[in-house]
Amino acid sequence: MKLYLTIFGKPRYLGIVKLKNNIKGWIIIKTSRGYEMGLPGGELSEEQREKYQTAANSFENSADAMLQSVEFVRKANVRDIRNYYSCRKEESEALLEARRLLEEHKLDMKLVDVEYMLDRKRFYFYFTANQRIDFRLYVRDLAYMFKTRIEMRQIGIRDEARIISGLSTCGRPCCCSYWLRGFSPISIRIVREQRSALNPTKISGLCGRLMCCMSYEKEFYSELWAKLPGPGAKIKTEHGLYMLESLDLGREYVNIRFPNGRLVPVAIADFQDFQDTVLKGEEWGEDKEMLEKKKAAAARIAMLKERADRRKSLAMKINSAPLVPKAELPAKSEKPAKSEKPVKPQKQKDKKTNQKQKQKRKKNKSSQKKIRKEEN
């Protein structure tokens, strides 16, 4: 006989069943609630069974044990499967009738879901309430209406979200509605350890409680903050204060505000080296490069100043030198000037030609006028 993990019931309880061979499909099992349909999974070793048991014990208390030892009856046939789905269909109709009856009794409770057992000898009603409620008259009317034994089970808000299911803020179905089998306790300390914003709309699930996914990275964050100081921590050095401002897990670095006001990313793996370096009074990373650039710029400025001073001193020496008198200057070689004819200015010639042309035009116009008069 081998141990197998099986799932059963609307709250998706886990059971450990002994089978000779792995059976695919539905099986009939006997649980603490009666005869039910179960769906077996993979084979379990003894070590795995102990892990499941310790995990189930760490979950928050619920109406039934999340991990039970169940008994194998037989493999489900076609008739059993039809009976199972007909029960599911009748449950949706019964839930509406039970809610109408609840309005008549005016009880301060919320009916979440109902569940028939396979033999129909028990009818489970799951409800939520803020305080203790006397529902004896309500149970009596339910037993009279459905002609069977009524079991009332009070569940928590997180169990309600698991049964109803829905889409979480990540866009996927709630973890509790399709793979998470129990609820581990989550406190606000875990949220603060992850340095998440304490905004209820961002850290709460559909149930109104802290999201279950907050516990998935609990070990990672606890190991991480064991190596790093918290945001806002300061490192006092000779050059000033270095302050850790934020953490970027995607890129695996921390943002550190340097004394000069710059925000420099430092890898998480190099943080200890960074802390040791700055405490010694040495420069780190980009600060060292900036220091070298500043030194090179200062050396270049000093060189340019030196050149300018040299030029200035040379110009002063030239200006302060005594002037040589004109008489002492060597005479230039003089050549005899050639006799040239005087050239008439061109402008006077142009004026005379223009005047002659104007007189000709006037004569032509006067002659043309005389000819026209004679013709008329």
KOLDO-34632 format. One line per 10 residues: their letters; for each residue y, x, z of C-alpha. Coordinates in nm, 3 decimals. Each point is the difference from the previous one (the first is absolute). Layout:
A) Y,X,Z  ...
***
This chain:
MKLYLTIFGK) 0.000,0.000,0.000  0.345,0.125,-0.095  0.343,-0.097,0.129  0.243,-0.169,-0.240  0.356,-0.116,0.041  0.066,-0.366,-0.083  0.308,-0.223,-0.007  0.007,-0.369,0.094  0.231,-0.284,0.103  0.356,-0.085,-0.101
PRYLGIVKLK) 0.151,0.252,0.243  -0.222,0.259,-0.179  -0.205,0.119,0.293  -0.220,0.307,-0.035  -0.365,-0.003,0.093  -0.281,0.255,0.014  -0.328,-0.134,-0.134  -0.343,0.160,-0.034  -0.160,-0.023,-0.345  -0.302,0.157,-0.164
NNIKGWIIIK) 0.181,0.047,-0.330  0.354,-0.051,-0.115  0.042,-0.359,-0.123  0.268,-0.073,-0.258  0.181,-0.330,0.036  0.021,-0.259,0.280  -0.236,-0.008,0.297  -0.052,-0.248,0.287  0.068,0.157,0.341  -0.001,-0.127,0.356
TSRGYEMGLP) 0.311,0.091,0.199  0.145,-0.097,0.335  0.161,-0.301,-0.175  -0.314,-0.126,-0.178  -0.147,0.031,-0.349  0.244,0.148,-0.251  0.020,0.157,-0.344  0.039,0.377,0.000  0.069,0.257,-0.268  -0.173,0.337,0.068
GGELSEEQRE) 0.164,0.329,-0.084  -0.128,0.356,0.010  -0.253,0.166,0.223  0.123,0.141,0.332  -0.112,0.311,0.182  -0.008,0.008,0.378  0.312,0.215,0.005  0.187,-0.247,-0.221  -0.110,-0.290,0.219  0.147,0.175,0.305
KYQTAANSFE) 0.329,0.059,-0.186  0.020,-0.368,-0.094  -0.074,-0.096,0.359  0.272,0.225,0.146  0.248,-0.123,-0.264  -0.081,-0.364,0.083  0.052,0.067,0.371  0.343,0.150,-0.069  0.117,-0.311,-0.185  0.210,-0.262,0.171
NSADAMLQSV) -0.190,-0.280,0.172  -0.079,-0.302,-0.219  -0.193,-0.322,0.034  -0.333,0.161,-0.098  -0.129,0.353,-0.003  0.095,0.166,-0.325  -0.337,0.180,-0.018  -0.319,-0.184,0.089  -0.371,0.056,-0.023  -0.136,-0.280,-0.220
EFVRKANVRD) -0.351,-0.108,-0.091  -0.130,-0.024,-0.356  -0.159,-0.336,-0.083  -0.062,0.001,-0.377  0.161,0.054,-0.334  0.230,-0.285,-0.107  -0.125,-0.224,-0.282  0.196,-0.214,-0.244  -0.001,-0.297,0.238  0.150,0.210,0.283
IRNYYSCRKE) 0.278,0.130,-0.226  0.087,-0.353,-0.118  0.007,-0.119,0.360  0.229,0.291,0.092  0.259,-0.080,-0.269  -0.015,-0.373,0.073  0.088,0.082,0.363  0.302,0.199,-0.120  0.112,-0.297,-0.209  -0.038,-0.247,0.289
ESEALLEARR) 0.194,0.234,0.231  0.323,-0.028,-0.204  -0.017,-0.382,0.018  -0.087,0.005,0.372  0.296,0.230,0.074  0.246,-0.257,-0.139  -0.153,-0.284,0.206  -0.002,0.215,0.316  0.370,0.084,-0.048  0.088,-0.369,-0.039
LLEEHKLDMK) -0.184,-0.074,0.324  0.183,0.290,0.169  0.338,-0.158,-0.088  -0.107,-0.321,0.175  -0.089,0.191,0.318  0.330,0.197,-0.014  -0.148,0.322,0.132  0.199,0.325,-0.014  -0.258,0.193,-0.202  -0.056,0.103,-0.361
LVDVEYMLDR) -0.331,-0.069,-0.171  -0.070,0.299,-0.228  -0.346,-0.055,-0.149  -0.340,-0.165,0.052  -0.354,0.123,-0.063  -0.335,-0.179,-0.028  -0.324,0.167,0.101  -0.276,0.003,-0.258  -0.209,-0.256,0.190  0.315,-0.215,0.064
KRFYFYFTAN) -0.078,-0.017,0.370  0.329,0.167,0.093  0.352,-0.032,-0.131  0.242,0.281,0.093  0.377,-0.063,0.021  0.231,0.304,0.007  0.345,-0.056,0.148  0.301,0.190,0.137  0.213,-0.098,0.299  0.265,0.162,0.217
QRIDFRLYVR) -0.138,-0.140,0.326  -0.305,-0.164,0.151  -0.061,-0.350,-0.145  -0.212,-0.289,0.120  -0.171,-0.118,-0.321  -0.295,-0.190,0.153  0.107,-0.335,-0.146  0.060,0.163,-0.336  -0.350,0.156,0.000  -0.154,-0.336,0.091
DLAYMFKTRI) 0.169,-0.167,-0.299  -0.111,0.284,-0.228  -0.363,-0.035,0.113  0.018,-0.375,-0.066  0.152,0.061,-0.346  -0.241,0.273,-0.123  -0.314,-0.099,0.198  -0.082,0.357,0.105  0.067,0.251,0.277  0.357,0.132,0.002
EMRQIGIRDE) 0.085,0.359,0.098  0.370,0.087,0.052  0.086,0.369,-0.039  0.346,0.129,0.081  0.099,0.297,-0.218  0.299,0.233,-0.006  0.277,0.023,-0.255  -0.165,0.299,-0.169  -0.329,-0.194,-0.031  0.192,-0.283,-0.163
ARIISGLSTC) 0.136,0.236,-0.267  -0.352,0.135,-0.056  -0.148,-0.347,-0.056  0.283,-0.138,-0.216  0.058,0.334,-0.183  0.295,0.072,-0.229  0.200,0.279,-0.165  0.157,0.267,0.215  0.331,0.180,-0.057  -0.180,0.267,-0.206
GRPCCCSYWL) -0.096,-0.265,-0.258  -0.374,0.010,0.080  -0.210,-0.240,0.210  0.021,0.052,0.375  -0.246,0.262,0.122  -0.134,-0.239,0.263  -0.085,-0.261,-0.264  -0.238,0.203,-0.213  -0.122,0.326,0.157  0.133,0.049,0.355
RGFSPISIRI) -0.251,-0.143,0.247  0.192,0.043,0.322  0.344,0.063,0.143  0.080,0.324,0.175  0.287,-0.015,0.253  0.337,0.111,-0.146  0.304,0.076,0.215  0.363,0.075,-0.075  -0.069,0.360,0.104  -0.202,0.049,-0.321
VREQRSALNP) 0.297,-0.123,-0.207  0.238,0.237,0.178  -0.242,0.287,-0.049  0.010,-0.064,-0.376  0.383,-0.004,0.016  0.009,-0.338,-0.178  0.303,-0.228,0.016  -0.036,-0.249,0.286  0.067,-0.295,-0.230  -0.232,-0.297,0.077
TKISGLCGRL) -0.001,-0.116,-0.363  -0.127,0.341,-0.119  -0.258,0.084,0.266  -0.147,-0.349,0.054  -0.276,-0.167,-0.201  -0.051,-0.364,-0.093  -0.126,-0.071,0.349  0.329,0.117,0.154  -0.171,0.291,0.178  0.026,0.371,-0.082
MCCMSYEKEF) -0.177,0.081,-0.327  -0.358,0.126,0.027  0.074,0.282,-0.247  0.218,0.164,0.266  -0.318,0.118,0.170  -0.147,0.162,-0.314  0.231,0.303,0.018  0.016,0.027,0.376  -0.208,0.320,0.020  0.192,0.163,-0.285
YSELWAKLPG) 0.338,-0.061,0.162  -0.118,0.109,0.342  -0.120,0.333,-0.148  0.319,0.036,-0.204  0.244,-0.049,0.289  -0.204,0.239,0.211  0.120,0.275,-0.240  0.355,-0.127,-0.055  0.283,-0.101,0.234  0.128,-0.354,-0.032
PGAKIKTEHG) 0.290,-0.096,-0.230  0.330,0.103,0.154  -0.147,0.311,0.163  0.233,0.302,0.000  -0.066,0.374,-0.024  0.270,0.218,0.159  0.051,0.339,-0.169  0.267,0.269,-0.035  0.127,-0.157,-0.322  0.025,-0.352,0.147
LYMLESLDLG) -0.208,-0.317,0.035  -0.282,-0.096,-0.238  -0.086,-0.372,0.026  -0.313,-0.176,-0.130  0.130,-0.318,-0.163  -0.292,-0.170,-0.180  -0.357,0.033,-0.127  -0.132,-0.050,-0.355  -0.377,-0.039,0.010  -0.035,-0.054,-0.377
REYVNIRFPN) 0.142,0.346,-0.074  -0.120,0.148,0.332  0.329,0.143,0.123  0.261,-0.055,0.269  0.375,-0.018,-0.063  0.194,0.241,0.221  0.377,0.002,0.040  0.126,0.362,0.000  0.305,0.114,0.200  0.210,0.013,-0.320
GRLVPVAIAD) -0.068,-0.374,-0.055  -0.252,0.032,-0.283  -0.322,-0.206,0.007  -0.293,0.231,-0.086  -0.364,-0.114,-0.049  -0.259,0.212,0.181  -0.374,-0.042,-0.060  -0.195,-0.132,0.299  -0.245,0.291,-0.028  0.292,0.250,0.016
FQDFQDTVLK) 0.187,-0.163,0.287  -0.137,0.235,0.267  0.098,0.304,-0.210  0.343,-0.153,-0.055  0.049,-0.053,0.373  -0.106,0.356,0.083  0.226,0.143,-0.272  0.318,-0.183,0.102  -0.060,0.070,0.370  -0.005,0.372,-0.083
GEEWGEDKEM) 0.343,-0.037,-0.157  -0.121,0.052,-0.357  0.087,-0.212,-0.301  -0.252,-0.241,-0.155  -0.072,-0.111,-0.353  0.303,-0.125,-0.185  0.233,0.139,0.264  -0.129,0.351,-0.073  0.053,-0.049,-0.374  0.350,-0.138,0.062
LEKKKAAAAR) 0.080,0.300,0.220  -0.110,0.242,-0.274  0.209,-0.188,-0.256  0.302,0.012,0.231  -0.045,0.376,0.048  -0.025,0.055,-0.378  0.313,-0.213,-0.056  0.190,0.189,0.269  -0.098,0.334,-0.156  0.118,-0.116,-0.342
IAMLKERADR) 0.333,-0.124,0.142  0.050,0.338,0.174  -0.070,0.184,-0.327  0.252,-0.217,-0.191  0.261,0.059,0.269  -0.057,0.376,-0.023  0.050,-0.011,-0.379  0.321,-0.200,0.037  0.133,0.250,0.256  -0.073,0.289,-0.236
RKSLAMKINS) 0.183,-0.166,-0.287  0.294,-0.079,0.223  0.027,0.358,0.126  -0.024,0.134,-0.358  0.280,-0.233,-0.116  0.219,0.113,0.291  -0.052,0.367,-0.095  0.101,-0.070,-0.361  0.312,-0.192,0.100  0.106,0.267,0.250
APLVPKAELP) -0.017,0.286,-0.262  0.354,0.150,-0.108  0.139,-0.120,-0.336  0.053,0.261,-0.285  0.365,0.006,-0.140  0.061,-0.094,-0.367  0.152,0.330,-0.095  -0.315,0.183,0.096  -0.220,-0.226,-0.209  -0.129,0.173,-0.317
AKSEKPAKSE) 0.196,-0.106,-0.314  -0.186,-0.196,-0.258  -0.030,0.134,-0.354  0.277,-0.163,-0.205  -0.051,-0.080,-0.371  0.288,-0.040,-0.248  0.078,-0.361,-0.071  -0.049,-0.115,-0.360  0.290,-0.150,-0.189  -0.070,-0.363,-0.053
KPVKPQKQKD) 0.191,-0.264,-0.199  0.153,-0.282,0.196  -0.212,-0.313,-0.021  0.176,-0.334,-0.048  -0.102,-0.267,0.236  -0.247,-0.248,-0.151  0.163,-0.303,0.160  0.322,0.034,-0.201  -0.197,0.007,-0.330  -0.188,-0.314,0.094
KKTNQKQKQK) 0.325,-0.188,0.075  0.152,0.083,-0.343  -0.310,-0.116,-0.192  -0.010,-0.324,0.194  0.366,-0.073,-0.079  -0.053,0.059,-0.375  -0.300,-0.236,-0.004  0.202,-0.274,0.175  0.284,0.027,-0.257  -0.249,-0.035,-0.289
RKKNKSSQKK) -0.148,-0.313,0.157  0.344,-0.161,0.035  0.086,0.070,-0.367  -0.329,-0.153,-0.113  0.058,-0.314,0.208  0.358,-0.047,-0.136  -0.114,0.040,-0.362  -0.278,-0.256,0.050  0.252,-0.252,0.136  0.231,0.040,-0.304
IRKEEN) -0.289,-0.061,-0.242  -0.096,-0.322,0.184  0.359,-0.130,-0.015  0.025,0.059,-0.373  -0.325,-0.184,-0.063  0.119,-0.300,0.200
***
